[in-house]
Structures are given as structure tokens and as C-alpha cells.
Amino acid sequence: MTGPTNSARDAGRALAELLRNWWELSARDGRPKPTQQSLAGRLGIDQTTLSRYLNPQHPSTAPLKTVELLHTTLRAPDADLARARTLVASAASGPQRAPARLRRATPRTGLALLAVLALGGGIGLLAAQGPVIRR
């Protein structure tokens, strides 16, 4: 699959900048800025995923539901929500990468599979990027 178009990529970057701005500015009225870990927990996502959504240099675009939850949780300005929704739609308009579980196997994973098949049921552990250990 191909990557996002330039306009979709630009929208994704602008969305990440907006989300990061919400997070950075959430420390107001005597409230501390939440950690990414605590914020991710409230959103029901992994901290590394949240970090990607807040990073304009990373191609991950937050889904609309997550953006709306961030807006509410961080008490972002009401006027920003319409812009965020537009950016989500624009970022999603380009071709997207398939989730990892749907991508084709790489030559390395193909070789590992062949090794498993060639050895029959004698594989105890096949570590990713690591050696094959037989029992």
C-alpha cells in the first residue's frame, strides 16, 4: 500500500500539532499537564500510540473518536473541535497503510516460516529477529 498524499500528510501533521498544543496548554487554572501515560489510560489507548498522535513527524493520525475524547479530556477550546474534525477527515482522505497484521510478510518472516515448516514440530520458540531454539 502507498503512503498518504501530500495534502493528507500535511493535514495529519497539522492535527498532531493541534493535539500537542491542547496537551501542552492543558496545564492551566492550577492543574498540572497530565502525563502521556495517565492521559492514554483515560483514553483507553497505549502511551506509545498517544505519543505518535502528538508527534507531527510521525505518520499516525488519531481517529475521530480519540480526537473528540482528547478535546473533552484536555478541555481544549470549543472552536478547535471543528478544525480538528476537518483535519481528521483530510488526513484520512489519502491512501492509508494497512495494519501490521494485514501487511504482507517480509522476506525475513518468510524465511522464518520456512524454517519452522522444514523443522516440523521441533520448534519451541521462534523469536522475532532472533535465533531458532529447538527443544
DSSP file (Angstrom, degrees, kcal/mol; ACC not computed):
  #  RESIDUE AA STRUCTURE BP1 BP2  ACC     N-H-->O    O-->H-N    N-H-->O    O-->H-N    TCO  KAPPA ALPHA  PHI   PSI    X-CA   Y-CA   Z-CA
    1    1 A M              0   0    0      0, 0.0     2,-0.2     0, 0.0    96,-0.1   0.000 360.0 360.0 360.0 154.8    0.0    0.0    0.0
    2    2 A T        -     0   0    0     94,-0.2     3,-0.1     1,-0.1     0, 0.0  -0.496 360.0-105.8 -95.5 166.3    1.2    3.5   -0.6
    3    3 A G        -     0   0    0      1,-0.2    -1,-0.1    -2,-0.2    93,-0.1  -0.230  50.3 -71.8 -82.0 176.3    1.6    6.3    1.9
    4    4 A P        -     0   0    0      0, 0.0    -1,-0.2     0, 0.0    92,-0.1  -0.267  52.3-104.1 -68.0 155.2   -0.7    9.3    2.3
    5    5 A T     >  -     0   0    0     86,-0.1     4,-2.9     1,-0.1     5,-0.2  -0.201  37.5-100.2 -69.2 169.2   -0.8   12.1   -0.2
    6    6 A N  H  > S+     0   0    0      1,-0.2     4,-2.8     2,-0.2     5,-0.2   0.915 124.4  47.9 -60.0 -43.0    1.0   15.4    0.5
    7    7 A S  H  > S+     0   0    0      2,-0.2     4,-2.2     1,-0.2    -1,-0.2   0.899 113.8  46.9 -67.4 -38.4   -2.3   17.1    1.5
    8    8 A A  H  > S+     0   0    0      2,-0.2     4,-2.3     1,-0.2    -2,-0.2   0.903 113.4  49.3 -66.6 -40.1   -3.3   14.2    3.7
    9    9 A R  H  X S+     0   0    0     -4,-2.9     4,-2.4     2,-0.2    -2,-0.2   0.912 111.2  49.4 -64.3 -42.5    0.2   14.2    5.3
   10   10 A D  H  X S+     0   0    0     -4,-2.8     4,-2.6     1,-0.2    -2,-0.2   0.897 111.0  49.6 -63.5 -40.1    0.0   17.9    5.8
   11   11 A A  H  X S+     0   0    0     -4,-2.2     4,-2.5     2,-0.2    -1,-0.2   0.899 109.9  51.7 -64.9 -40.2   -3.4   17.5    7.5
   12   12 A G  H  X S+     0   0    0     -4,-2.3     4,-2.4     2,-0.2    -2,-0.2   0.904 111.1  47.3 -62.4 -41.8   -2.0   14.8    9.7
   13   13 A R  H  X S+     0   0    0     -4,-2.4     4,-2.5     2,-0.2    -2,-0.2   0.923 112.1  49.5 -64.5 -44.2    0.9   17.0   10.8
   14   14 A A  H  X S+     0   0    0     -4,-2.6     4,-2.2     1,-0.2    -2,-0.2   0.890 111.1  50.3 -63.7 -38.1   -1.5   19.9   11.5
   15   15 A L  H  X S+     0   0    0     -4,-2.5     4,-2.9     2,-0.2     5,-0.2   0.936 110.1  49.4 -64.0 -46.1   -3.7   17.6   13.5
   16   16 A A  H  X S+     0   0    0     -4,-2.4     4,-2.6     1,-0.2    -2,-0.2   0.900 111.2  50.1 -60.6 -40.5   -0.8   16.3   15.5
   17   17 A E  H  X S+     0   0    0     -4,-2.5     4,-2.3     2,-0.2    -1,-0.2   0.903 111.7  48.3 -63.7 -40.5    0.4   19.9   16.2
   18   18 A L  H  X S+     0   0    0     -4,-2.2     4,-2.3     2,-0.2    -2,-0.2   0.929 113.0  47.2 -65.3 -45.2   -3.2   20.9   17.3
   19   19 A L  H  X S+     0   0    0     -4,-2.9     4,-2.3     2,-0.2    -2,-0.2   0.908 112.4  49.6 -63.2 -42.0   -3.4   17.9   19.6
   20   20 A R  H  X S+     0   0    0     -4,-2.6     4,-3.2    -5,-0.2     5,-0.2   0.905 109.3  52.8 -62.7 -40.4    0.0   18.6   21.1
   21   21 A N  H  X S+     0   0    0     -4,-2.3     4,-2.6     2,-0.2    -2,-0.2   0.913 108.1  50.6 -61.6 -42.8   -1.0   22.2   21.6
   22   22 A W  H  < S+     0   0    0     -4,-2.3     4,-0.5     2,-0.2    -1,-0.2   0.931 113.3  46.2 -58.7 -44.5   -4.1   21.0   23.5
   23   23 A W  H >< S+     0   0    0     -4,-2.3     3,-1.0     1,-0.2     4,-0.3   0.938 113.6  47.4 -64.8 -47.1   -1.9   18.8   25.7
   24   24 A E  H >< S+     0   0    0     -4,-3.2     3,-0.7     1,-0.2    -1,-0.2   0.879 115.4  45.7 -62.4 -38.3    0.7   21.5   26.3
   25   25 A L  T 3< S+     0   0    0     -4,-2.6    -1,-0.2     1,-0.2    -2,-0.2   0.438  86.5  90.4 -87.0   1.0   -1.9   24.1   27.2
   26   26 A S  T <   +     0   0    0     -3,-1.0     2,-1.6    -4,-0.5    -1,-0.2   0.685  64.6  89.1 -71.2 -15.6   -3.9   21.8   29.4
   27   27 A A    <   +     0   0    0     -3,-0.7     2,-0.3    -4,-0.3     6,-0.1  -0.657  66.3 114.3 -82.6  89.2   -1.8   22.9   32.4
   28   28 A R    >   +     0   0    0     -2,-1.6     3,-2.1     4,-0.2    -3,-0.0  -0.953  51.2  36.6-150.5 167.6   -3.9   25.9   33.4
   29   29 A D  T 3  S-     0   0    0     -2,-0.3    -1,-0.1     1,-0.3    -2,-0.0   0.842 133.1 -55.5  54.2  36.5   -6.1   27.0   36.3
   30   30 A G  T 3  S+     0   0    0      1,-0.3    -1,-0.3    -3,-0.1    -3,-0.1   0.486 108.9 126.7  79.2   2.4   -3.7   25.4   38.8
   31   31 A R    <   -     0   0    0     -3,-2.1    -1,-0.3    -5,-0.1     2,-0.1  -0.767  57.2-129.0 -93.0 136.6   -4.0   22.0   37.1
   32   32 A P        -     0   0    0      0, 0.0    -4,-0.2     0, 0.0     3,-0.0  -0.471  31.3 -97.6 -77.8 156.3   -0.8   20.2   36.0
   33   33 A K        -     0   0    0     -6,-0.1    -9,-0.1    -2,-0.1   -10,-0.1  -0.563  46.4-115.5 -68.2 131.8   -0.4   18.9   32.5
   34   34 A P        -     0   0    0      0, 0.0    -1,-0.1     0, 0.0    -8,-0.1  -0.362  27.9-110.3 -68.6 150.9   -1.3   15.2   32.6
   35   35 A T     >  -     0   0    0      1,-0.1     4,-2.5    -3,-0.0     5,-0.2  -0.398  25.8-115.1 -70.9 158.8    1.5   12.7   31.7
   36   36 A Q  H  > S+     0   0    0      1,-0.2     4,-2.9     2,-0.2     5,-0.2   0.890 117.3  55.5 -61.3 -37.2    1.1   10.9   28.4
   37   37 A Q  H  > S+     0   0    0      2,-0.2     4,-2.0     1,-0.2    -1,-0.2   0.939 111.1  41.5 -61.5 -48.4    0.8    7.7   30.4
   38   38 A S  H  > S+     0   0    0      2,-0.2     4,-1.9     1,-0.2    -1,-0.2   0.893 116.2  49.7 -69.0 -38.4   -2.2    8.9   32.5
   39   39 A L  H  X S+     0   0    0     -4,-2.5     4,-1.7     2,-0.2    -2,-0.2   0.923 109.9  50.6 -65.6 -44.2   -3.8   10.6   29.5
   40   40 A A  H  X>S+     0   0    0     -4,-2.9     5,-2.4    -5,-0.2     4,-1.3   0.897 108.2  53.9 -60.5 -39.9   -3.5    7.5   27.4
   41   41 A G  H  <5S+     0   0    0     -4,-2.0     3,-0.3     1,-0.2    -1,-0.2   0.905 107.9  49.3 -61.0 -42.1   -5.1    5.5   30.3
   42   42 A R  H  <5S+     0   0    0     -4,-1.9    -1,-0.2     1,-0.2    -2,-0.2   0.818 113.7  46.9 -66.0 -30.1   -8.1    7.8   30.4
   43   43 A L  H  <5S-     0   0    0     -4,-1.7    -1,-0.2     2,-0.2    -2,-0.2   0.632 111.2-121.0 -86.2 -14.6   -8.4    7.5   26.6
   44   44 A G  T  <5S+     0   0    0     -4,-1.3     2,-0.3    -3,-0.3    -3,-0.2   0.795  74.5 111.2  78.6  28.5   -8.1    3.7   26.6
   45   45 A I  S   <S-     0   0    0     -5,-2.4    -1,-0.3    -6,-0.1    -2,-0.2  -0.830  74.0 -90.2-127.7 168.7   -5.1    3.6   24.4
   46   46 A D     >  -     0   0    0     -2,-0.3     4,-2.2     1,-0.1     5,-0.2  -0.477  31.7-123.7 -76.4 148.5   -1.4    2.8   24.8
   47   47 A Q  H  > S+     0   0    0      1,-0.2     4,-2.6     2,-0.2     5,-0.2   0.873 111.9  54.1 -61.3 -38.5    1.0    5.6   25.7
   48   48 A T  H  > S+     0   0    0      2,-0.2     4,-1.8     1,-0.2    -1,-0.2   0.868 107.7  51.0 -66.1 -34.3    3.2    4.9   22.6
   49   49 A T  H  > S+     0   0    0      2,-0.2     4,-2.1     1,-0.2    -2,-0.2   0.934 110.5  48.4 -65.9 -45.7    0.1    5.3   20.4
   50   50 A L  H  X S+     0   0    0     -4,-2.2     4,-1.7     1,-0.2    -2,-0.2   0.916 108.1  55.4 -59.4 -42.8   -0.7    8.6   22.1
   51   51 A S  H  < S+     0   0    0     -4,-2.6     4,-0.4     1,-0.2    -1,-0.2   0.893 107.3  49.8 -57.9 -40.4    2.8    9.7   21.6
   52   52 A R  H >< S+     0   0    0     -4,-1.8     3,-1.1     1,-0.2     6,-0.3   0.899 108.1  52.8 -64.9 -40.3    2.6    9.1   17.9
   53   53 A Y  H 3< S+     0   0    0     -4,-2.1     9,-0.2     1,-0.2    -1,-0.2   0.808 111.2  47.2 -65.0 -28.4   -0.7   11.0   17.7
   54   54 A L  T 3< S+     0   0    0     -4,-1.7    -1,-0.2    -5,-0.2    -2,-0.2   0.422  95.2  88.2 -91.8   0.4    1.0   14.0   19.4
   55   55 A N    X   -     0   0    0     -3,-1.1     3,-1.8    -4,-0.4     5,-0.2  -0.880  58.6-163.0-107.5 109.5    4.1   13.9   17.2
   56   56 A P  T 3  S+     0   0    0      0, 0.0    -1,-0.1     0, 0.0   -40,-0.1   0.699  90.4  59.9 -62.7 -18.7    3.9   15.9   13.9
   57   57 A Q  T 3  S+     0   0    0    -41,-0.1   -44,-0.1   -44,-0.1    -5,-0.1   0.544  91.9  81.1 -86.1  -6.8    6.8   14.0   12.5
   58   58 A H  S <  S-     0   0    0     -3,-1.8   -42,-0.1    -6,-0.3    -3,-0.0  -0.809  77.1-136.3-103.0 140.5    5.1   10.6   12.8
   59   59 A P        +     0   0    0      0, 0.0     2,-0.3     0, 0.0    -1,-0.1   0.485  66.7 114.9 -76.7  -0.8    2.6    9.5   10.1
   60   60 A S        -     0   0    0     -5,-0.2     2,-0.5    -8,-0.1    -5,-0.1  -0.531  50.0-159.5 -73.7 131.1    0.0    8.2   12.6
   61   61 A T        -     0   0    0     -2,-0.3    -8,-0.1    30,-0.1    -7,-0.1  -0.943  18.8-121.5-112.5 128.9   -3.3   10.1   12.6
   62   62 A A        -     0   0    0     -2,-0.5   -12,-0.0    -9,-0.2     2,-0.0  -0.411  30.7-114.2 -66.4 137.9   -5.6    9.9   15.6
   63   63 A P     >  -     0   0    0      0, 0.0     4,-2.3     0, 0.0     3,-0.3  -0.326  29.0-106.5 -68.8 158.8   -9.1    8.6   14.8
   64   64 A L  H  > S+     0   0    0      1,-0.2     4,-2.7     2,-0.2     5,-0.2   0.879 118.8  55.1 -55.3 -43.5  -12.0   11.0   15.3
   65   65 A K  H  > S+     0   0    0      1,-0.2     4,-2.2     2,-0.2    -1,-0.2   0.914 110.2  46.3 -58.0 -43.5  -13.2    9.3   18.5
   66   66 A T  H  > S+     0   0    0     -3,-0.3     4,-2.8     2,-0.2    -1,-0.2   0.897 111.2  51.9 -66.6 -40.6   -9.8    9.8   20.1
   67   67 A V  H  X S+     0   0    0     -4,-2.3     4,-2.5     1,-0.2    -2,-0.2   0.920 110.7  48.0 -61.8 -43.6   -9.6   13.4   18.9
   68   68 A E  H  X S+     0   0    0     -4,-2.7     4,-2.1     2,-0.2    -1,-0.2   0.891 112.1  49.2 -65.6 -38.7  -13.0   14.1   20.4
   69   69 A L  H  X S+     0   0    0     -4,-2.2     4,-3.2    -5,-0.2     5,-0.2   0.907 111.1  49.9 -65.4 -41.3  -12.0   12.4   23.7
   70   70 A L  H  X S+     0   0    0     -4,-2.8     4,-2.8     2,-0.2     6,-0.2   0.924 108.9  52.9 -60.7 -43.9   -8.8   14.4   23.8
   71   71 A H  H  <>S+     0   0    0     -4,-2.5     5,-2.2     1,-0.2     4,-0.4   0.925 116.0  39.0 -57.4 -46.8  -10.7   17.6   23.2
   72   72 A T  H ><5S+     0   0    0     -4,-2.1     3,-0.8     3,-0.2    -2,-0.2   0.940 117.4  48.0 -69.6 -48.4  -13.0   16.9   26.1
   73   73 A T  H 3<5S+     0   0    0     -4,-3.2    -2,-0.2     1,-0.3    -3,-0.2   0.879 117.5  40.9 -63.3 -39.9  -10.4   15.5   28.5
   74   74 A L  T 3<5S-     0   0    0     -4,-2.8    -1,-0.3    -5,-0.2    -2,-0.2   0.458 105.4-127.4 -88.8  -1.0   -7.9   18.3   27.9
   75   75 A R  T < 5 -     0   0    0     -3,-0.8    -3,-0.2    -4,-0.4    -4,-0.1   0.930  41.2-175.9  53.6  49.6  -10.7   21.0   28.0
   76   76 A A      < -     0   0    0     -5,-2.2    -1,-0.1    -6,-0.2     5,-0.1  -0.297  37.9 -74.3 -72.3 160.2   -9.5   22.4   24.7
   77   77 A P    >>  -     0   0    0      0, 0.0     3,-1.4     0, 0.0     4,-0.5  -0.282  38.6-128.8 -58.0 138.1  -11.1   25.5   23.2
   78   78 A D  H >> S+     0   0    0      1,-0.3     3,-1.3     2,-0.2     4,-0.5   0.866 106.5  60.2 -55.8 -39.0  -14.6   24.8   21.8
   79   79 A A  H 3> S+     0   0    0      1,-0.2     4,-0.8     2,-0.2     3,-0.3   0.743  95.6  63.7 -64.3 -22.8  -13.6   26.5   18.5
   80   80 A D  H <> S+     0   0    0     -3,-1.4     4,-2.5     1,-0.2    -1,-0.2   0.725  86.0  72.3 -74.9 -21.3  -10.8   24.0   17.9
   81   81 A L  H <X S+     0   0    0     -3,-1.3     4,-2.5    -4,-0.5    -1,-0.2   0.908  95.1  49.9 -65.8 -41.9  -13.1   20.9   17.6
   82   82 A A  H  X S+     0   0    0     -4,-0.5     4,-2.0    -3,-0.3    -1,-0.2   0.916 113.0  47.8 -62.0 -42.1  -14.5   21.8   14.2
   83   83 A R  H  X S+     0   0    0     -4,-0.8     4,-2.4     2,-0.2    -2,-0.2   0.913 111.0  51.2 -63.6 -42.9  -10.9   22.4   12.9
   84   84 A A  H  X S+     0   0    0     -4,-2.5     4,-2.4     1,-0.2    -2,-0.2   0.911 108.8  50.8 -62.1 -42.7   -9.8   19.1   14.4
   85   85 A R  H  X S+     0   0    0     -4,-2.5     4,-2.2     1,-0.2    -1,-0.2   0.903 110.5  49.6 -61.1 -41.5  -12.7   17.2   12.8
   86   86 A T  H  X S+     0   0    0     -4,-2.0     4,-2.4     1,-0.2    -1,-0.2   0.908 110.7  49.8 -64.2 -41.8  -11.8   18.7    9.4
   87   87 A L  H  X S+     0   0    0     -4,-2.4     4,-2.8     2,-0.2     5,-0.2   0.887 108.7  52.5 -65.1 -39.2   -8.1   17.7    9.8
   88   88 A V  H  X S+     0   0    0     -4,-2.4     4,-2.0     2,-0.2    -1,-0.2   0.942 111.7  46.5 -60.3 -47.1   -9.1   14.1   10.7
   89   89 A A  H  X S+     0   0    0     -4,-2.2     4,-0.5     1,-0.2    -2,-0.2   0.905 114.6  47.0 -63.0 -41.9  -11.2   13.9    7.6
   90   90 A S  H >< S+     0   0    0     -4,-2.4     3,-0.8     1,-0.2     4,-0.4   0.897 112.1  49.6 -66.8 -40.9   -8.5   15.4    5.4
   91   91 A A  H >< S+     0   0    0     -4,-2.8     3,-0.6     1,-0.2    -1,-0.2   0.844 111.0  50.3 -67.2 -32.8   -5.8   13.2    6.9
   92   92 A A  H 3< S+     0   0    0     -4,-2.0    -1,-0.2    -5,-0.2    -2,-0.2   0.564  91.7  79.7 -81.5  -8.2   -7.9   10.1    6.3
   93   93 A S  T << S+     0   0    0     -3,-0.8    -1,-0.2    -4,-0.5    -2,-0.2   0.734  81.5  75.0 -74.4 -21.4   -8.6   11.0    2.7
   94   94 A G  S <  S-     0   0    0     -3,-0.6     2,-0.0    -4,-0.4   -91,-0.0  -0.385 103.0 -76.0 -84.8 167.4   -5.2    9.7    1.4
   95   95 A P        -     0   0    0      0, 0.0     2,-0.3     0, 0.0    -1,-0.1  -0.376  54.1-147.2 -60.4 139.7   -4.3    6.1    1.0
   96   96 A Q        -     0   0    0    -93,-0.1     2,-0.2    -4,-0.1   -94,-0.2  -0.784  13.9-108.0-111.6 153.8   -3.5    4.5    4.3
   97   97 A R        -     0   0    0     -2,-0.3     3,-0.1   -96,-0.1   -94,-0.0  -0.542  39.0-113.2 -73.0 143.3   -1.1    1.8    5.4
   98   98 A A        -     0   0    0     -2,-0.2     5,-0.1     1,-0.1    -1,-0.1  -0.472  42.1 -91.1 -71.0 149.2   -2.7   -1.5    6.3
   99   99 A P    >>  -     0   0    0      0, 0.0     3,-2.4     0, 0.0     4,-0.9  -0.260  42.6-105.2 -56.9 152.9   -2.4   -2.5    9.9
  100  100 A A  G >4 S+     0   0    0      1,-0.3     3,-0.8     2,-0.2    -2,-0.1   0.835 120.2  58.3 -52.2 -38.6    0.7   -4.6   10.6
  101  101 A R  G 34 S+     0   0    0      1,-0.2    -1,-0.3     0, 0.0    -3,-0.0   0.686 109.5  45.4 -69.5 -14.8   -1.3   -7.8   10.9
  102  102 A L  G <4 S+     0   0    0     -3,-2.4    -1,-0.2     2,-0.1    -2,-0.2   0.521  90.3 102.8-103.8  -7.9   -2.6   -7.3    7.4
  103  103 A R  S << S-     0   0    0     -4,-0.9     3,-0.1    -3,-0.8     2,-0.0  -0.353  81.6 -95.6 -73.0 156.6    0.6   -6.4    5.7
  104  104 A R        -     0   0    0      1,-0.1    -1,-0.1    -2,-0.1     2,-0.1  -0.336  45.6 -96.5 -69.0 152.6    2.5   -8.9    3.6
  105  105 A A        -     0   0    0     -3,-0.1    -1,-0.1     1,-0.1    -3,-0.0  -0.399  36.6-126.5 -68.0 145.2    5.2  -10.9    5.1
  106  106 A T     >  -     0   0    0      1,-0.1     4,-2.4    -2,-0.1     5,-0.2  -0.446  29.3-102.4 -83.1 164.8    8.7   -9.6    4.6
  107  107 A P  H  > S+     0   0    0      0, 0.0     4,-2.3     0, 0.0     5,-0.2   0.871 123.8  55.1 -55.7 -35.2   11.4  -11.9    3.1
  108  108 A R  H  > S+     0   0    0      2,-0.2     4,-2.0     1,-0.2     5,-0.1   0.925 109.0  44.8 -66.1 -43.8   12.8  -12.3    6.7
  109  109 A T  H  > S+     0   0    0      1,-0.2     4,-2.1     2,-0.2    -1,-0.2   0.852 111.6  54.9 -69.1 -31.4    9.4  -13.5    8.1
  110  110 A G  H  X S+     0   0    0     -4,-2.4     4,-2.3     2,-0.2    -2,-0.2   0.912 108.1  48.2 -64.2 -42.3    9.1  -15.8    5.0
  111  111 A L  H  X S+     0   0    0     -4,-2.3     4,-2.2     2,-0.2    -2,-0.2   0.885 110.2  52.0 -65.0 -38.6   12.4  -17.4    5.8
  112  112 A A  H  X S+     0   0    0     -4,-2.0     4,-2.1     2,-0.2    -1,-0.2   0.903 109.3  50.0 -64.3 -40.0   11.5  -17.9    9.4
  113  113 A L  H  X S+     0   0    0     -4,-2.1     4,-2.6     1,-0.2    -2,-0.2   0.917 109.4  51.2 -64.1 -42.7    8.2  -19.6    8.4
  114  114 A L  H  X S+     0   0    0     -4,-2.3     4,-2.9     1,-0.2    -1,-0.2   0.892 108.4  52.5 -60.5 -39.0   10.2  -21.9    6.0
  115  115 A A  H  X S+     0   0    0     -4,-2.2     4,-1.8     2,-0.2    -1,-0.2   0.910 109.6  48.7 -63.4 -41.6   12.5  -22.8    8.9
  116  116 A V  H  < S+     0   0    0     -4,-2.1     4,-0.4     1,-0.2    -2,-0.2   0.933 114.2  45.6 -63.0 -45.9    9.5  -23.6   11.1
  117  117 A L  H >< S+     0   0    0     -4,-2.6     3,-1.0     1,-0.2    -2,-0.2   0.899 111.6  51.9 -65.3 -40.5    8.0  -25.8    8.3
  118  118 A A  H 3< S+     0   0    0     -4,-2.9    -1,-0.2     1,-0.3    -2,-0.2   0.840 110.7  48.0 -66.2 -33.1   11.3  -27.5    7.5
  119  119 A L  T >< S-     0   0    0     -4,-1.8     3,-1.5     1,-0.3    -1,-0.3   0.435  97.8-151.4 -88.5   1.2   11.9  -28.4   11.1
  120  120 A G  T <   -     0   0    0     -3,-1.0     3,-0.4    -4,-0.4    -1,-0.3  -0.396  63.8 -21.0  66.1-138.7    8.4  -29.8   11.6
  121  121 A G  T 3  S+     0   0    0      1,-0.2    -1,-0.2    -3,-0.1    -4,-0.1   0.249 109.3 102.5 -88.9  13.7    7.1  -29.5   15.1
  122  122 A G    <   +     0   0    0     -3,-1.5    13,-1.1    -6,-0.2     2,-0.6   0.336  50.2 108.1 -83.3  10.2   10.5  -29.3   16.7
  123  123 A I  E     +A  134   0A   0     -3,-0.4    11,-0.2    11,-0.2     3,-0.1  -0.769  35.4 172.6 -91.9 122.9   10.4  -25.5   17.3
  124  124 A G  E    S+     0   0A   0      9,-1.7     2,-0.3    -2,-0.6    -1,-0.2   0.787  73.8   3.7 -91.3 -34.8   10.0  -24.5   20.9
  125  125 A L  E     -A  133   0A   0      8,-1.3     8,-1.9     2,-0.1     2,-0.6  -0.958  51.9-169.2-155.6 130.0   10.4  -20.8   20.3
  126  126 A L  E     -A  132   0A   0     -2,-0.3     2,-0.3     6,-0.2     6,-0.2  -0.882  21.8-160.2-121.1  98.0   10.9  -18.6   17.2
  127  127 A A    >   -     0   0    0      4,-1.0     3,-2.1    -2,-0.6     2,-0.1  -0.573  27.7-104.3 -81.5 138.7   11.9  -15.2   18.5
  128  128 A A  T 3  S-     0   0    0      1,-0.3    -1,-0.1    -2,-0.3   -19,-0.0  -0.419 104.9  -2.4 -60.8 129.6   11.4  -12.3   16.1
  129  129 A Q  T 3  S+     0   0    0      1,-0.2    -1,-0.3    -2,-0.1    -2,-0.0   0.595 122.2  98.2  64.4  11.9   14.7  -11.3   14.7
  130  130 A G  S <  S-     0   0    0     -3,-2.1    -1,-0.2     1,-0.1     2,-0.0  -0.608  79.6 -73.4-123.6-177.6   16.4  -13.9   16.9
  131  131 A P        -     0   0    0      0, 0.0    -4,-1.0     0, 0.0     2,-0.5  -0.275  43.9-110.2 -75.5 161.1   17.7  -17.5   16.7
  132  132 A V  E     -A  126   0A   0     -6,-0.2     2,-0.5    -8,-0.0    -6,-0.2  -0.803  30.9-158.1 -89.5 130.2   15.5  -20.6   16.4
  133  133 A I  E     -A  125   0A   0     -8,-1.9    -9,-1.7    -2,-0.5    -8,-1.3  -0.951   4.7-154.9-114.1 124.3   15.7  -22.6   19.6
  134  134 A R  E      A  123   0A   0     -2,-0.5   -11,-0.2   -11,-0.2   -12,-0.1  -0.736 360.0 360.0 -98.6 146.4   14.8  -26.3   19.4
  135  135 A R              0   0    0    -13,-1.1   -12,-0.1    -2,-0.3    -1,-0.1   0.416 360.0 360.0 -96.5 360.0   13.6  -28.4   22.2
